[in-house]
Amino acid sequence: MSRDMSYAGVLSRRPEIMKQAAGLDFSLFESGSIAFDYERMMNEAGFSIEGIQKIQSEHGVGNTPIIELRNLTALARKLAPEGKGARIFIKDEAANASGSFKARRASTAVYQAYKLGYKGVVTATSGNYGAAVASQAAMYGLKCIVVQECYDSRGVGQPEIIEKARKCEALGAEVIQLSVGPELFYTFLAILEQTGYFNASLYTPFAIAGVETLGYEIAMQFRERYGKDPDVVVATNAGGGNLTGTARGLMKAGAQSKIVAASVDLSGLHMAADSQFNRKSFTTGHTGFGMPFTTWPDRTDVPRSAARPLRYMDRYLTVHQGEVFYITEALASLEGLEKGPAGNTALTAAFSLAQELDQDQMIVVQETEYTGAGKHIQPQLSFARENGIELKFGDPNDEVPGKNIILPSHPKLIKAQDADLDHMRKSLIKNALSNYNLIPNDADIKFLAEETKTNVDYVRKAIHNLINN
């Protein structure tokens, strides 16, 4: 009997398709309510830090250098109050095979597919992860399909996304390019079902476990070189896996570093809206992903996401598009390092944050990415201008996403803004109640306290206010 391949038909088989493609039965961790056993799910991945390091070291991943940015630090100190201006460092993840920290996620995901006997892997991504999966799949001799949300309805694609498609193809992947909208998930599910390939999702415990070595390395390298852990680790935040994995690795090393998330402020733009898709200059690391995934992690392509950033973040900073372009140029001209926009989002936040901290403190930006033709500043700004975006110098605080990009007229104008973490915690609790439509029990409340990095009393009060307001 032929399968129903209509949109409704394919989506109705989602649980069956995902179970077959993930190599993991997510129902084992469910409680039947809001809560699920997150740590058991992570442990079921079956990886130790040492085991992951071995897998990664044999496949061109990990043990990347830490570089101190002395000139950017000096600039921050010129702008900071006396005695302020923490030392700024980057973890150079562009040194990984495929050119980004996503190689860590791909290394464990593709290894798992190989171990379980899958013939190929599929991933849905417009970002660096596609190239990372393609790279690792090539090393293991597996087929790779990358499904990419690339164009608006006019057939126009962003330079950075087109750049990443070329890289995926160069690494041997088949790239299926789609326009923005609901067809992405439908196509992804259909391909998984038809091929029987492994779902190399960004959000499985295998993928997140791969990032734990990043946090672990940071702690060990800082202790060896400086005799202490970094005071602050800044992570660019989109779907949350970058921050989650890094934080878990730091915790496994016993580090007490503060974890700060950073995203580009694209408030007011809808990421899935055809008319707005090309009115942004950042394809990842922005609030259009960062905010919704932080306040409801389970909006992913697996039943329960292993990326749960609100559990770990101590602060969430937002920066403007123009500020990131400025810091990208400053990094190249002052430090002689060309890096892509994803890591430079966190670097922009770190540059601002350094001016608040004492000079003996240390901030590390935990990842960088490769750069290429579509990731450079000029193609991005030219594309923005072609799409009617005004470009000018001035105060980035006046920037309106989708209307203009304001490059700071002076570096003193680069000021990261605090997102309201308390509001985000309450939003996550509200989303949990709404999605499950039940009265939470004691286990649910304990789970929500862990999810929001708060306590049981906080959650009970938030629930009381939601019910009575």
C-alpha positions in Angstrom: 0.0 0.0 0.0 1.4 3.4 -1.0 1.9 5.9 1.8 -0.1 9.2 2.0 2.6 11.7 1.0 0.3 14.8 1.5 1.4 17.4 4.0 -1.1 16.2 6.5 -0.3 12.6 5.9 3.5 13.0 6.4 3.1 15.1 9.5 0.7 12.6 11.0 3.5 10.0 10.9 6.0 12.3 12.6 6.4 10.3 15.8 7.0 7.1 13.9 9.4 8.7 11.5 11.4 10.5 14.2 11.7 7.3 16.3 13.0 5.4 13.3 15.5 8.1 12.4 16.8 9.2 15.8 18.1 5.8 17.1 16.6 6.8 20.4 13.2 6.2 22.0 12.3 9.5 23.6 9.2 8.0 25.3 11.5 6.3 27.8 12.2 9.6 29.4 8.6 10.9 29.6 6.5 11.2 32.8 3.2 11.7 31.0 3.2 15.3 32.2 5.3 18.4 31.8 8.4 16.9 33.4 10.8 14.5 31.6 14.1 12.9 32.8 16.5 15.3 31.1 19.7 13.9 32.7 18.7 10.3 31.9 18.2 11.3 28.3 21.6 12.9 28.2 23.2 9.9 29.8 21.5 7.5 27.3 23.7 9.1 24.7 26.4 6.9 26.2 29.3 9.3 25.8 31.9 10.3 28.4 34.0 13.4 27.9 37.0 11.2 27.3 35.1 9.1 24.8 34.0 12.2 22.9 37.5 13.6 22.9 38.8 10.4 21.3 36.1 10.4 18.6 36.7 14.1 17.8 40.5 13.9 17.9 40.4 11.1 15.2 38.2 13.3 12.9 39.7 16.7 12.9 37.7 18.2 15.7 38.6 19.7 19.1 41.7 20.9 21.0 41.4 24.3 19.3 43.5 27.2 20.5 42.6 30.0 22.8 43.8 33.4 21.6 44.0 36.6 23.7 42.8 39.7 21.9 45.2 42.2 23.4 44.4 45.1 21.0 40.6 44.8 21.4 41.2 44.6 25.2 43.3 47.8 25.0 40.5 49.6 23.0 37.9 48.5 25.6 40.1 49.8 28.4 40.4 53.2 26.7 36.6 53.4 26.8 36.0 51.9 30.2 36.1 53.6 33.6 39.5 53.6 35.4 40.4 50.1 36.5 37.9 48.4 34.3 38.4 46.5 31.1 38.6 42.7 31.4 41.0 40.7 29.2 39.2 39.3 26.2 39.9 35.9 24.7 38.4 33.8 21.9 38.3 30.0 21.5 39.2 29.6 17.8 36.7 27.0 16.7 37.3 27.9 13.1 40.3 25.5 13.4 37.9 22.5 13.4 37.2 20.5 10.3 34.4 22.4 8.5 35.4 25.6 10.2 33.0 26.0 13.2 32.1 24.6 16.6 29.3 22.7 14.9 31.9 20.1 14.0 31.7 19.0 17.6 28.0 18.4 17.4 28.3 16.7 14.0 31.1 14.4 15.2 29.0 12.6 17.8 25.8 12.6 15.7 27.5 11.1 12.7 29.5 8.7 14.8 26.2 7.5 16.3 24.7 7.0 12.9 27.8 5.0 11.8 27.7 2.9 15.0 24.0 2.1 14.6 24.5 1.0 10.9 22.7 3.8 9.1 23.7 4.3 5.5 23.4 8.1 5.6 22.5 11.2 7.5 20.0 14.0 7.0 20.0 17.4 8.6 17.7 20.5 8.2 19.8 23.6 8.6 20.7 26.9 6.8 23.8 27.2 8.9 27.3 25.9 9.6 25.9 22.6 10.9 25.2 21.4 7.4 28.8 21.7 6.4 29.9 20.1 9.7 27.6 17.0 9.1 28.8 16.8 5.5 32.4 16.9 6.6 32.0 14.2 9.2 29.8 12.0 6.9 32.5 12.1 4.3 35.1 10.9 6.9 32.8 8.0 7.9 31.8 7.1 4.3 28.2 7.9 4.8 25.7 9.6 2.4 24.6 13.1 3.5 21.6 15.2 2.6 21.2 18.8 3.8 17.8 20.4 3.6 18.2 24.1 3.5 15.7 27.0 3.9 17.3 29.3 1.5 15.1 31.5 -0.7 12.1 33.9 -0.4 9.2 33.5 -2.9 11.2 35.5 -5.5 13.9 32.9 -5.5 16.3 35.3 -3.8 18.7 33.8 -1.2 20.9 35.5 1.4 24.7 35.6 0.6 25.6 33.7 3.8 23.1 30.9 3.2 24.3 30.5 -0.4 27.9 30.4 0.8 27.0 27.6 3.2 25.3 25.6 0.5 28.4 25.7 -1.7 30.5 24.5 1.3 28.1 21.6 1.9 28.2 20.6 -1.7 32.0 20.9 -1.8 32.1 18.4 1.2 30.1 15.9 -0.8 26.5 16.5 0.5 23.4 16.7 -1.6 21.8 20.0 -0.8 18.0 20.5 -1.2 17.2 24.2 -1.2 13.7 25.4 -0.3 11.9 28.7 0.1 11.0 29.9 3.6 7.9 28.4 5.1 6.3 25.1 6.3 7.7 23.0 3.4 11.0 22.7 5.2 9.8 20.3 7.9 7.5 18.4 5.6 10.4 17.8 3.1 12.8 16.9 6.0 10.3 14.2 7.3 9.6 12.9 3.9 13.3 12.4 3.1 14.0 10.7 6.5 11.1 8.3 5.8 12.0 7.6 2.2 15.8 7.1 2.7 15.8 5.5 6.2 18.8 7.7 7.0 19.7 9.0 10.5 18.3 12.3 11.7 21.5 14.1 12.5 19.5 16.8 14.4 21.1 19.7 16.1 19.0 18.9 19.2 19.6 15.2 20.1 21.6 14.3 23.2 24.3 13.0 20.8 24.8 16.5 19.3 24.7 18.4 22.5 27.1 15.9 24.2 29.6 16.8 21.4 29.7 20.4 22.5 30.5 19.5 26.1 34.2 19.0 25.1 34.2 22.7 24.2 33.4 23.9 27.7 35.7 21.3 29.2 38.6 22.3 27.0 38.1 26.0 27.9 38.4 25.2 31.7 41.4 23.0 31.2 43.3 25.3 28.9 42.7 28.4 31.1 43.9 26.4 34.2 47.0 25.3 32.5 47.9 28.7 31.1 46.5 31.1 33.7 46.0 29.0 36.8 42.2 29.8 37.0 38.9 29.5 35.1 37.7 32.4 33.0 35.4 34.6 35.0 32.8 34.9 32.1 32.1 32.7 29.1 30.0 34.4 26.4 28.1 32.2 23.9 26.2 33.2 20.9 22.7 31.9 21.4 20.2 30.8 18.7 18.7 27.3 19.2 20.5 27.0 22.5 22.8 24.0 21.9 26.0 26.0 21.8 25.4 27.5 25.2 23.9 24.3 26.7 26.8 22.0 25.6 29.5 24.5 26.6 27.9 25.1 30.0 27.6 21.4 30.7 31.2 20.9 29.8 32.3 23.7 32.1 30.3 22.1 34.9 31.8 18.7 34.3 35.2 20.4 34.7 34.1 21.9 38.0 34.3 25.5 36.6 32.4 28.3 38.3 32.4 30.7 35.3 29.4 32.9 34.6 27.5 31.9 31.5 26.3 34.8 29.3 24.2 34.4 26.2 24.4 36.9 23.3 22.1 37.4 20.3 21.7 40.0 17.6 18.5 42.0 18.2 16.1 41.4 15.4 13.0 42.2 17.3 10.0 42.9 15.1 11.1 40.6 12.3 9.4 37.3 11.8 11.9 34.7 10.7 9.4 32.6 8.8 7.7 35.5 7.0 8.5 35.5 3.3 8.4 39.3 3.1 10.9 39.6 6.1 13.2 36.7 5.4 15.7 38.8 3.5 15.4 41.9 5.6 17.8 40.6 8.1 21.6 40.4 7.8 22.2 37.6 10.3 21.1 34.0 9.6 21.9 32.7 13.1 22.7 33.9 16.6 19.7 36.3 16.6 16.7 36.9 18.8 14.3 35.4 16.2 15.7 32.0 17.2 17.3 32.8 20.5 14.2 34.1 22.3 11.6 31.5 21.3 14.0 28.6 21.7 15.0 29.8 25.1 11.4 30.1 26.4 10.2 26.9 24.7 13.1 24.5 23.8 10.8 21.7 22.5 10.0 23.5 19.2 12.6 21.3 17.4 12.7 18.4 15.1 13.0 15.9 18.0 10.3 15.2 20.7 12.5 16.6 23.5 15.3 19.0 22.8 18.6 18.4 24.5 19.4 22.1 24.1 17.8 23.9 27.1 19.8 27.1 27.5 17.7 28.8 30.3 18.9 26.1 32.7 22.4 27.5 32.4 22.5 31.2 31.5 23.3 33.8 34.1 22.7 36.7 31.8 21.4 37.4 28.2 22.8 40.3 26.2 21.6 41.6 22.9 23.6 43.6 20.4 22.7 45.3 17.1 23.6 44.3 13.6 25.7 47.4 13.0 27.7 46.7 16.1 28.6 43.2 15.0 29.7 44.4 11.6 31.9 47.0 13.4 33.5 44.4 15.7 34.0 42.0 12.8 36.0 44.7 11.0 37.8 45.7 14.2 38.9 42.1 14.9 40.4 41.9 11.4 42.1 45.3 11.4 43.3 45.2 15.1 44.0 41.5 15.6 44.6 40.2 12.1 41.8 37.7 12.5 39.0 37.2 10.0 36.1 35.4 11.5 32.4 35.0 10.6 29.5 36.8 12.1 28.2 34.0 14.5 31.1 34.1 16.9 31.5 37.9 16.4 28.0 38.4 17.9 29.3 37.0 21.2 32.5 39.0 20.7 30.5 42.2 20.4 28.7 41.5 23.7 32.1 40.6 25.3 33.6 43.9 24.2 30.8 45.8 25.9 30.8 43.6 29.0 34.6 43.9 29.4 34.1 47.6 30.2 32.0 46.7 33.2 34.5 44.2 34.7 37.9 44.7 36.5 41.1 44.5 34.5 42.2 41.3 36.3 39.1 39.5 35.1 39.0 37.3 32.0 36.2 36.9 29.4 36.3 34.2 26.8 34.1 34.1 23.7 33.7 30.4 23.4 33.6 30.0 19.6 34.6 31.5 16.3 33.6 30.4 12.8 35.2 30.4 9.4 34.5 33.2 7.0 34.0 33.2 3.2 32.6 35.0 0.2 29.0 35.2 1.5 29.9 35.9 5.1 32.0 39.0 4.6 30.7 42.4 5.6 30.5 43.9 2.1 28.3 41.2 0.5 26.0 41.4 3.5 25.7 45.2 3.4 25.3 45.2 -0.3 22.5 42.7 0.0 20.8 44.7 2.7 21.0 47.8 0.5 19.5 45.9 -2.4 16.6 44.9 -0.2 15.8 48.5 0.8 17.7 48.6 4.1 19.2 52.0 4.9 22.9 51.9 5.9 24.4 54.7 7.9 26.8 55.7 10.7 25.3 56.8 14.0 24.1 55.4 17.3 23.2 51.7 17.0 20.5 52.1 19.6 18.5 53.9 16.9 18.6 50.8 14.6 15.3 49.3 13.6 15.6 45.7 12.3 14.3 45.4 8.8 14.5 49.2 8.1 18.1 50.2 8.7 21.6 49.1 9.8 23.5 51.7 11.9 27.2 51.3 12.2 28.5 52.9 15.3 30.2 56.3 14.6 32.5 55.6 17.6 33.3 52.4 19.4 32.0 54.0 22.7 28.5 53.6 21.3 28.8 49.7 21.3 26.6 48.9 24.3 25.1 45.4 24.8 21.6 45.5 26.3 20.3 43.1 29.0 17.3 40.9 28.0 14.8 40.4 30.8 15.6 36.9 32.1 12.9 37.1 34.7 10.3 37.7 32.0 11.8 34.8 29.9 11.6 32.4 32.8 7.9 33.3 33.3 7.3 32.9 29.6 8.8 29.3 29.7 6.5 28.4 32.6 3.5 29.9 30.7 4.4 28.0 27.6 4.7 24.7 29.5 1.2 25.2 31.0 -0.2 26.2 27.6 1.4 23.3 25.7 0.4 20.6 28.2 -2.9 22.1 29.4 -2.9 20.4 32.8 -2.4 21.3 36.4 1.3 20.8 37.2 2.2 18.2 39.9 5.2 18.4 42.3 7.5 16.7 39.8 6.5 19.2 37.1 7.2 22.2 39.5 10.6 20.8 40.4 11.3 20.3 36.7 10.3 23.8 35.8 12.5 25.2 38.6 15.4 23.4 36.9 14.4 24.6 33.5 14.3 28.2 34.7 17.4 28.0 37.0 15.2 29.2 39.9 13.5 27.3 42.8 10.2 25.7 43.6 8.8 28.8 45.4 9.5 30.9 42.3 7.7 28.5 40.0 4.7 28.2 42.4 4.3 31.9 42.6 4.6 32.3 38.8 1.9 29.7 38.3 -0.3 31.3 40.8 0.0 34.7 39.0 -0.6 33.1 35.6 -3.8 31.4 36.8 -5.2 34.4 38.6 -4.3 37.2 36.2 
